[in-house]
Amino acid sequence: MNHCERGRRAEQVAADFLRAKGYRIRRTNWRWGKKEVDIVATRDDMLIVVEVKSMAGNRVNHPSEVVDYRKQRHIVLAAEGFIRVFNCPLPTRFDVIAVIYHAGRIEVEHIEDAFIPEIE
């Protein structure tokens, strides 16, 4: 499995994981210009914007550390676009889901409130 295939598979695993936890998937790979959000979901009257990371089992960084300020900014801008386009004025949370590939198994790590956007 190459890098792109692993990433697509991770996004599917993450979406299935969220559905099993009662989330409603609104969009996947939603684009606002050149910015993209991997998963947009709702649950309990909250909009949840999710960045999915696929990682090897021998990772050294924590999944939340992989989403740097620049990536966070792109995610926030895309989320703002989603909120405008779909008139979705719900409280918004930004999560990271790491899909970690070990030899023969997959682990899912869900980090709620992985980052809080800076207000400008």
trRosetta pair geometry for C-beta under 8 A, 3 or more apart (Angstrom, degrees):
i j d omega theta_ij theta_ji phi_ij phi_ji
1 5 4.6 -130 -164 98 84 124
1 6 5.1 111 134 -64 115 84
1 9 7.0 -23 -164 -3 144 147
2 5 5.0 91 52 14 70 105
2 6 6.9 -131 100 -8 33 93
3 6 5.8 -58 -147 36 26 112
3 7 6.4 27 155 -19 63 107
4 7 5.7 -55 -150 35 31 113
4 8 6.4 29 154 -16 66 104
5 8 5.8 -53 -147 38 32 109
5 9 6.2 32 154 -18 65 108
6 9 5.7 -55 -146 39 29 113
6 10 6.2 35 152 -25 63 106
6 54 4.9 165 141 139 97 160
6 101 6.9 -63 -151 -35 118 149
7 10 5.6 -51 -147 32 30 114
7 11 6.6 31 154 -19 63 102
7 52 7.7 125 -164 106 72 108
7 54 5.3 -134 -94 7 52 132
8 11 5.8 -53 -152 33 33 111
8 12 6.7 31 151 -16 64 104
9 12 5.7 -56 -153 37 34 111
9 13 6.3 36 150 -20 67 106
9 54 7.4 71 71 -101 86 143
9 99 7.6 -160 110 127 79 155
10 13 5.6 -52 -145 37 32 113
10 14 6.2 34 154 -20 65 106
10 52 5.4 157 128 155 103 118
10 53 7.3 -80 158 110 151 20
10 54 3.6 -133 -53 -74 153 104
10 99 3.7 -175 -140 47 93 142
11 14 5.6 -52 -145 37 31 113
11 15 6.4 32 155 -19 64 105
11 28 6.4 112 165 -166 121 122
11 29 7.2 35 -172 -51 159 95
11 38 5.6 -139 -119 -171 109 108
11 39 6.9 169 -158 -51 88 102
11 52 4.9 152 -95 66 67 162
12 15 5.8 -52 -145 36 31 110
12 16 6.3 30 155 -16 64 107
13 16 5.9 -58 -150 39 29 111
13 17 6.2 34 150 -24 64 108
13 99 5.0 101 79 -120 135 139
13 106 6.2 -101 -140 152 155 150
13 108 6.4 -157 145 -85 110 118
14 17 5.5 -53 -147 34 31 116
14 18 6.4 30 155 -17 65 104
14 38 7.3 21 81 137 151 128
14 39 6.3 -142 117 -23 118 148
14 50 6.6 176 158 142 131 139
14 52 4.5 -127 -11 -110 163 125
14 97 4.3 126 -131 101 118 148
14 99 6.0 -103 -53 -51 92 115
14 108 6.9 159 -98 -139 61 118
15 18 5.8 -54 -149 36 31 110
15 19 6.4 34 153 -20 65 105
15 25 5.4 32 -153 -95 102 149
15 28 6.1 -29 -82 -88 139 131
15 39 5.8 -175 -86 -109 85 133
16 19 5.7 -51 -146 35 32 113
16 20 6.4 33 154 -20 64 106
17 20 5.9 -58 -154 34 28 112
17 21 6.7 16 151 -10 63 110
17 97 6.8 156 73 -154 142 144
17 108 4.9 -169 -102 178 154 165
17 110 7.0 -169 138 -63 133 121
18 21 5.7 -65 -151 43 34 106
18 23 3.8 -46 167 50 96 138
18 25 6.5 108 92 -70 127 94
18 39 6.8 160 0 157 159 153
18 41 5.5 -112 164 -87 146 167
18 48 7.9 -174 -144 94 133 140
18 50 7.2 -113 -70 -40 145 165
18 97 7.7 -92 -52 -66 103 154
19 22 7.8 92 -178 -34 30 9
19 23 6.2 -84 -78 64 32 79
19 24 7.9 64 -112 -105 71 29
19 25 6.3 -42 -70 -21 95 109
21 43 7.8 -16 115 -110 93 157
21 110 8.0 16 -30 -57 165 174
22 43 6.0 97 112 -132 88 118
23 41 4.2 16 171 170 119 141
23 42 7.1 148 -164 70 74 33
23 43 4.6 -65 -109 -55 68 122
23 48 6.6 -70 -136 48 127 141
24 41 6.1 151 75 -163 45 80
24 42 5.0 -18 59 59 103 86
24 43 6.7 161 13 -70 74 66
25 28 6.5 1 179 -49 123 95
25 39 6.3 -68 -134 -159 98 103
25 40 7.7 100 -165 77 59 51
25 41 5.2 -43 -102 -100 47 93
26 40 4.6 -58 66 106 109 95
26 41 6.0 173 3 -106 85 29
26 42 6.0 69 -43 -13 117 95
26 86 7.7 84 170 -179 136 173
27 30 4.0 55 128 -62 135 122
27 37 7.4 70 95 84 110 111
27 39 7.5 166 90 -153 55 40
27 40 4.5 19 50 43 91 112
27 82 7.2 -150 39 -130 143 126
28 38 6.8 -17 -156 164 72 51
28 39 5.4 -12 -110 -101 74 68
28 40 7.7 -150 -73 22 33 69
29 36 6.2 -20 -159 -166 59 118
29 37 7.7 167 -136 80 13 51
29 38 6.5 0 -76 -137 53 41
30 36 6.8 150 78 -155 43 63
30 37 4.8 -10 59 56 96 98
30 40 5.6 -6 7 -7 145 123
30 78 6.8 137 102 170 91 115
30 82 6.0 56 132 -90 147 118
31 34 7.6 -24 -164 -130 105 12
31 35 6.9 144 -156 80 60 49
31 36 5.1 -27 -98 -97 72 80
31 78 7.2 -77 -149 -135 29 118
32 35 4.9 -20 67 68 87 103
32 36 7.7 176 24 -81 65 33
32 37 7.8 39 -1 -10 102 99
32 77 6.6 -156 92 128 131 81
32 78 4.2 169 27 -128 117 65
32 80 7.7 151 156 69 173 69
32 81 3.2 124 -127 62 146 164
32 82 6.7 -103 -55 -40 126 69
32 85 7.8 -152 -103 -20 104 133
33 81 7.4 -155 2 -84 88 160
35 74 4.6 -171 -129 -172 101 83
35 75 7.4 -171 -176 -75 111 22
35 77 5.0 -153 -80 89 172 107
35 78 3.8 -151 127 -62 114 100
35 81 7.2 144 72 8 124 140
36 74 7.6 6 36 150 55 114
36 78 6.0 151 -91 -108 0 159
37 40 5.5 56 117 -54 138 95
37 49 5.5 -76 -148 -156 131 100
37 50 7.6 92 176 53 92 50
37 51 7.6 -92 -148 -79 62 67
37 75 6.1 96 -101 -145 82 74
37 78 4.6 -176 -37 119 95 132
37 79 6.1 103 -81 -68 141 72
37 82 6.6 -33 15 -38 150 140
38 50 5.8 -80 77 100 102 77
38 51 5.6 111 11 -131 122 36
38 52 4.3 -157 156 11 162 96
39 48 7.9 -8 114 109 97 90
39 49 7.6 155 87 -160 59 39
39 50 4.0 -12 65 59 104 114
39 52 6.5 73 -7 -35 109 112
39 97 7.8 9 29 19 137 130
40 47 6.9 -18 -169 -170 92 96
40 48 7.5 152 -160 81 44 54
40 49 5.8 -11 -108 -107 73 68
40 50 7.5 -166 -76 20 28 80
40 79 7.5 157 -106 -116 111 78
40 82 5.7 -165 -108 -161 157 161
41 47 7.7 146 82 -161 42 49
41 48 4.7 -22 69 65 91 104
41 50 6.5 24 8 -10 109 120
42 45 7.6 9 -176 -108 105 15
42 46 6.7 158 -153 77 65 44
42 47 5.8 -34 -98 -101 80 52
42 48 6.8 165 -96 14 25 84
42 90 6.9 73 -125 52 107 173
43 46 6.0 -25 70 57 63 92
43 48 6.2 5 22 -10 100 129
45 90 6.1 -161 171 -140 61 116
45 91 7.5 57 127 30 80 97
46 90 5.8 163 -135 156 26 119
46 91 5.2 -42 -122 78 84 92
46 92 7.2 152 -174 -100 78 24
46 93 5.8 23 164 -1 125 111
47 79 7.6 135 131 -162 127 107
47 82 7.9 162 -173 110 140 123
47 83 7.2 160 75 -90 177 96
47 88 5.9 97 -81 144 139 120
47 90 4.3 133 -22 77 96 117
47 91 7.0 -180 26 86 79 39
47 92 4.5 -27 75 -105 105 77
47 93 7.3 167 87 23 54 66
48 92 7.6 164 -86 -157 26 59
48 93 5.1 -19 -111 68 73 98
48 94 7.9 161 -160 -90 58 20
48 95 5.8 8 -174 2 104 121
49 75 6.2 138 142 171 128 104
49 78 7.9 145 -154 91 135 96
49 79 4.6 -45 -84 -97 158 125
49 82 7.7 158 -98 42 114 150
49 92 6.3 21 -8 -174 109 106
49 93 7.2 -179 26 87 72 45
49 94 5.2 -23 71 -108 100 68
49 95 7.2 161 79 26 46 72
50 94 7.9 164 -85 -161 33 48
50 95 4.8 -21 -106 74 79 99
50 96 7.2 145 -159 -104 67 21
50 97 5.7 15 -174 -3 118 107
51 67 5.4 101 92 -99 159 137
51 71 7.2 82 -133 152 155 116
51 75 5.8 -61 -64 -100 116 145
51 94 7.5 23 -6 -177 101 91
51 95 7.4 -170 27 95 67 51
51 96 5.1 -24 69 -110 95 75
51 97 7.5 175 85 27 45 65
51 114 7.4 -103 42 66 108 153
52 96 7.8 155 -91 -163 25 58
52 97 5.1 -19 -110 69 73 97
52 98 7.9 152 -162 -93 54 25
52 99 6.6 16 -174 -7 100 108
53 63 5.3 172 58 -148 137 98
53 66 5.3 92 -123 87 158 148
53 67 7.4 -123 -52 -51 129 92
53 96 6.4 8 1 -175 112 104
53 97 7.3 175 27 89 69 47
53 98 4.9 -25 72 -109 100 72
53 99 7.2 -179 88 25 47 68
54 98 7.7 139 -104 -163 19 60
54 99 5.0 -27 -108 70 70 99
54 100 7.9 161 -162 -86 50 29
54 101 6.8 27 -177 -19 95 109
55 59 4.5 7 169 -70 126 137
55 63 6.7 -119 -24 -92 146 92
55 66 7.7 -140 -80 -53 121 160
55 98 5.4 -9 8 -168 125 108
55 99 7.2 153 22 76 72 47
55 100 4.9 -26 73 -107 97 73
55 101 7.1 -176 87 18 43 76
56 59 5.9 151 69 -56 66 76
56 100 7.5 13 118 -158 11 73
56 101 5.9 -43 -119 64 44 94
57 100 5.7 98 -95 163 59 98
57 101 6.0 -99 -36 95 86 48
57 102 3.7 88 -88 -98 143 68
57 103 7.0 -81 17 -11 155 64
57 107 7.6 97 -109 17 90 119
59 63 7.9 23 151 -64 162 70
59 100 6.7 -93 -4 -127 130 111
61 65 4.6 -128 -176 80 104 121
61 66 5.5 120 116 -63 136 85
62 65 4.7 91 61 -1 81 108
62 66 7.7 -143 93 -17 46 83
63 66 5.7 -48 -159 16 41 117
63 67 7.8 27 154 -11 65 97
63 96 5.3 173 135 131 108 127
63 97 7.8 -57 164 146 153 13
63 98 3.4 -116 -94 -54 146 130
63 109 5.9 166 -1 89 146 124
63 111 6.1 -178 85 -9 116 134
63 114 7.8 -72 112 -131 94 134
64 67 6.4 -57 -163 32 42 103
64 96 5.3 167 -94 39 64 148
64 111 5.1 -123 -64 141 108 168
64 114 4.6 -160 -119 -157 102 99
64 115 7.1 156 -163 -47 100 87
66 96 7.7 143 57 -162 97 146
66 98 7.9 110 23 -96 138 111
67 71 4.9 -124 -159 95 67 129
67 72 5.8 96 150 -63 100 82
67 75 7.5 -1 -165 -14 124 145
67 96 5.7 -142 -13 -93 139 133
67 114 6.6 62 46 135 143 131
67 115 6.6 -127 103 -18 125 137
68 71 5.2 93 54 14 67 102
68 72 6.9 -120 107 -7 34 93
69 72 5.5 -55 -147 36 31 116
69 73 6.3 35 155 -24 66 103
70 73 5.7 -52 -152 31 30 113
70 74 6.8 29 150 -16 62 103
71 74 5.7 -52 -151 35 35 112
71 75 6.4 36 151 -19 66 105
72 75 5.7 -57 -150 36 32 112
72 76 6.3 31 154 -19 67 107
72 94 7.5 72 -144 161 89 158
72 115 5.2 -78 -123 113 130 160
72 117 6.9 176 162 -103 105 72
73 76 5.8 -54 -147 36 30 111
73 77 6.4 30 155 -18 64 106
74 77 5.8 -54 -147 36 30 110
74 78 6.4 27 155 -15 64 107
75 78 5.9 -58 -149 39 29 109
75 79 6.2 31 152 -21 65 108
75 94 6.5 100 127 -140 133 124
76 79 5.6 -54 -146 37 31 113
76 80 6.4 35 153 -22 64 102
76 94 7.4 -40 -80 -82 79 144
76 117 4.4 113 -110 -113 138 135
77 80 5.7 -50 -149 32 32 113
77 81 6.6 35 150 -19 62 103
78 81 5.5 -52 -154 35 35 116
78 82 6.5 40 148 -22 66 102
79 82 5.5 -49 -149 33 36 114
79 83 6.4 38 152 -21 66 103
79 92 6.2 115 168 -171 134 149
79 94 7.4 -89 -51 -89 161 100
80 83 5.7 -51 -148 34 32 113
80 84 6.5 30 153 -16 64 106
81 84 5.8 -58 -149 38 31 109
81 85 6.0 25 159 -16 68 111
82 85 6.0 -58 -139 40 27 107
82 86 5.9 -12 174 17 65 115
82 88 6.7 -32 135 42 83 133
83 86 6.9 -74 -135 55 17 85
83 87 7.8 47 168 -121 52 11
83 88 5.0 -112 -131 66 57 86
83 89 6.7 85 -170 -86 106 46
83 90 8.0 -140 -122 35 102 69
83 92 7.2 -68 -74 -65 130 139
84 87 7.5 9 -174 -72 25 48
93 112 6.6 -7 161 -169 136 85
93 113 5.8 -66 -159 -77 105 68
94 113 7.1 68 62 -131 64 34
94 114 5.9 -93 117 52 82 86
94 115 5.3 -44 96 63 130 77
94 116 7.3 173 38 -91 116 29
94 117 6.8 109 -18 -37 145 90
95 110 6.6 -6 -180 -172 127 82
95 111 6.1 160 -162 85 74 58
95 112 5.2 -32 -107 -115 108 44
95 113 7.0 -3 -87 -18 69 27
95 114 5.5 103 -149 -9 31 106
96 110 8.0 164 88 -155 49 41
96 111 4.6 -1 59 56 89 113
96 114 3.9 83 -1 -86 100 167
96 115 7.8 63 -31 -6 110 92
97 108 6.5 -12 -172 -168 103 93
97 109 7.0 158 -157 81 53 51
97 110 5.2 -12 -107 -105 86 68
97 111 7.3 -169 -79 23 38 71
98 108 7.3 157 83 -156 55 43
98 109 4.4 -3 55 56 102 104
98 111 7.4 45 -7 -8 97 107
99 106 6.2 -11 -174 -171 91 111
99 107 7.6 155 -160 79 43 49
99 108 5.8 -13 -106 -104 67 74
100 106 7.0 144 74 -163 51 57
100 107 4.3 -20 62 64 107 99
100 108 7.5 -170 19 -78 79 25
100 109 6.5 41 -14 -4 117 108
101 106 6.0 -24 -103 -107 58 77
102 105 5.0 -8 67 65 107 83
102 106 7.2 -175 26 -87 78 25
102 107 6.3 54 -12 -11 114 105
111 114 4.4 77 113 -87 112 99
113 116 6.9 7 -169 -63 90 85
